[in-house]
């Protein structure tokens, strides 16, 4: 709630959807500002300071128009005078801090750095820090402030492990640091000090589980490093916290059920609910369709390893994540996971286990069926000679299976690459190529196979936040009562929305959509989509992370070509999508992700568990089969697509 005497104007630098709302409030403040006005509190002074910043970067003038230039100058002169007078009258500005609105803390320290730095002694600053109840992280955004009070702030950090750990993780470990304002640390803070802060934090009764998980996987650098003992401490604290999450049955569980049973309506039935996730398959149908092509197609149409565009469903997808998972903490080099991701992984493992056992009971070895695909099917269907693979015998110990299957997966990728480059496969050349091939570098037979949002396409990012996100401010409309939609695109695509339904705080977002030709307001004051095809392309990329151009209609393909020419999109000719490559890397190595399973290297270098841990090796083998089958599906789709389009 805004306190009396100020409206809460905040300063936003660069493009921000809330800027228009703030400028409206700034205009109201200036309209009431007159000579003789008296600032009553520190928050009113900070609000005027923020408005002056909008004036200095010309944002206010651009917003109000050039005819208001003299008016802005007149009001800004009054505002500058009032702010200066208030600051000068308060010799001990730190005494005002307790009254500062939490939204204004950072601006307060900006004012201190610019106008009061020379007035505050080191002893007074230390006294102030000692009296704080809440960690003042905003101080560390200001370089001169941190440099002047170096010794005091080092001591402050050492004495406040919780707030300091948050600061250290934000600076060195968390993702998307480039999107946040830089923070500064005291020069006297050593790498040993940082480790001490972390170790002390881990001794707390209830440290943040997300933090402890991050700390257990830290990759040491010259700026931030943890001893192995501290990492192990973080791992054990994580395990303690995890074990208490659902203590005494307080958690809500999700049953994962995969069944082959009689009389399943429609052959297969999928369950996706809060309490149950699973697959029911008609057992009689399975037993009646034991030919190799159908048995492999079951991974597509029964177990849904891929979507209709033959893009894997396994990789982490933010749109399925809970709000907690989506905005949780993640290391810069950590593969993002979450509750929904873990459930899907468990489901696919359960599917693999039951299907593998079912096939074995029918004297059908999955390994032999996969060998048939590469050794026979590719030759007969696409005239590809010598694409021969050999998988481990089904009765081999799972430890031995794992040792041999991971090199086989790599050899498949190499063979496909050489086939596309040379037009044939030379087994001796494959064997001589000792350098591991990055999965992301395996080419495709089709041109412009995948398209993604270009890195500098800010317009697409804003569109996503307004129209496709369930966190957009254009999702809830009071006039519609319980008839609400998760996203704006859903409402506009299936229902009605009128101009009079838009609340004041939503107008700036709607204005942006109108100005950029994504919606218009017709003669009936209805908000309707325009440039629908472009919007759909961006929406598909939002949903799947990628668009497969060969699966689009001709009309959408034309829009993709247009967006590629405008450099709003980028295309890649690879076998796997970026997300699929990342997912495979997550399981096979730690090249890109510190929390990766590193299965390839564990079995290659002998650092996996011994023979006796049969269950662990069996699960890892099922993971390997899932990855291999995914690659197999991708190769088949790539070849089929090229055959159709004539590449």
Phi, psi and omega in degrees: 000134181283131180284157180296137177107345177206157186257352177089030179294125176248154180262125177245123179270140179075190182290130177204134185292338181275354185298317180300320179297318180293321180292327174298316179291324178297321178299318179298319179297314181294326180297329181268354184278130181214161176300135182099351178295146180239127177285127185270332183208171184297327182292325177294321178295318180293322178300314177296323177300318179293320179295320178299325177296321176295326179290316184295326180266013175069006179296319182295319180294316179297327182286317184271335181104154185296336180292348180259009186300312181294321179298318179296317179299317181297313182291324180291327176298317178295315182298315179301316181297317181293318180294315179300317180296317182296315182295318182293329182286344182251090183296325177255079186295334181295336178293342180276347189302322183300333182270355185287130175302140183302332179287343186255004184303314183293321178295325177303314182289333173299314180296318178300314182296322184278327191237347187230005187301320183284345184271346187255117180283162179298321181293321179293322180293320178296317178300319179298313180298320181296334183269352183289139176266330182244135182300125184269075182294337183297332179303322188283003174272353188242112190297311183297323179297315181292322180293320183292318185254044184304306184296316183295320182285329174298312179298321179299318180292317180296331181270355182227076188295326184292306179295323181291324177296317176304315180295315181294317180295319179298324183280320190251337191239326190286152180291163173060034178298330183296339181276352182248160178292141181299146174244158185235147179242154177302137180296334181281352180284113184273169178294331176290324176299317181299317179295322178297319179300315181295315181299318178296321179298320181292343178278351179295156181296318184226070174292164181289124182300322178298321179293314184296324176297317178300314185294330180288345182245017184299134169263118187292142174229176180290342181265331183212118183215145177235138174297151180304327180295323179290322177297318178296322177300317179296320179298316182289325175295319177301315180297322178295316181293320180296321181294336180268356183298317185242031180297141179061028176069024183283342181275163176256117184267161175238121178283133177249115188232126173236123184225140168252110189220173181279149170057050173273120182296128179077019178075312182223144178226124180260142178242124175223090179224174182299324186257346183214130174231131181178183182225128172248129182235139178291115186295322180297321179296316179301315183291339181267355184227076186251018175285152186302312180302318180292319181298326177281322179296338178299331178292336180272309192262339178260307184268352173053052174295334181228164176270187184296339178266010181063034174257131184301140176269358184287319184301153176302134179229119187299330185292339178267354185281151173289164179300322180297314180293321186295320183253018177288182184267140179215139175295151180304327183247031180254136175286126184288131175231196179165182184300310182296319178300314182296322178296316179296322177296315180296320179297313183293327176294318178296320177298313180299315182299310183292320181291319179300317179291320179299312181299319180298323179292339179259016181059034177241114179271126179300323180300319180292326179292319178294319177300319178302319180302311185281320188276332185242304186301313182298326179289316183285323186271323186236006177061034178266112181273149169067021174272067187260135175230159177226116178265159183295147177303146187297333183270359176296151173301146183298330176299314180291324177300316181295322181298329185261335187284327183292317172299327178296319178300316178297321182294327178297315179297316179297315181297319180294320178297312180296323179297317180292326182281321188252342183086001177202170181245124177251106185301323180294323177295319178299317181291326180286335180285094185275340182289126179299135179271128176293134181299328181290346183261357179290124186282171176246157178278345184255149181278146179047046186300314182236146173233146182227166174292133177295146184303327184263016182273080180293330181298318179295323179296315180294319178301316178301315183294327182274312193263329187254343186272140175282358176259006179294152176279001177249051177239326183254127180232110185307327183296342183261004175056237181277353181274076182244161178237157181291327183222161179293322181299325178295317180294312184293331183278335187234351186217198183245151172212131183242158184301324182288352177277348185278126177281161182304317184289348181265349189296323182296324178291317178296318179302321180296317180297321179291313183297331182259016172062038172260332173221164173218164177251116184279186184296338178268011183063024176270137176275119183229156179288142167233165184048049186303320183296319178296317179299318180296320179299313178296325180292317178299320179293323176298318183288315188251351183082352186197158170239133176267108190298325183293343182267359184274158171291164180299323180295318179289326177299320178298320179293322177298315178301319179296314181292327175293319178295327179277358181062027173277336175237160173232147181246154178220138179256075181235156178294318184252150172288165177303317183294321179293319178297316179299318182297316179294318176299322180303322180274324190269332185208181176242027182298317185249339187227124184289339180262016181294156179290331178058037187296318181303309185288327179298316181280329180290322185257006174074027180256009176279174176296161181285182182305325190294338182271066187297321182296318179298317180292325178295315178298317178297324178293320176297320175302315181298318178297321178299317180294316181297317180295322176300313179297320178300314178299319182294319179296315180299316180295320180297315181291319178296318180297314180298324180295321182288314184274351175083018177291000000 
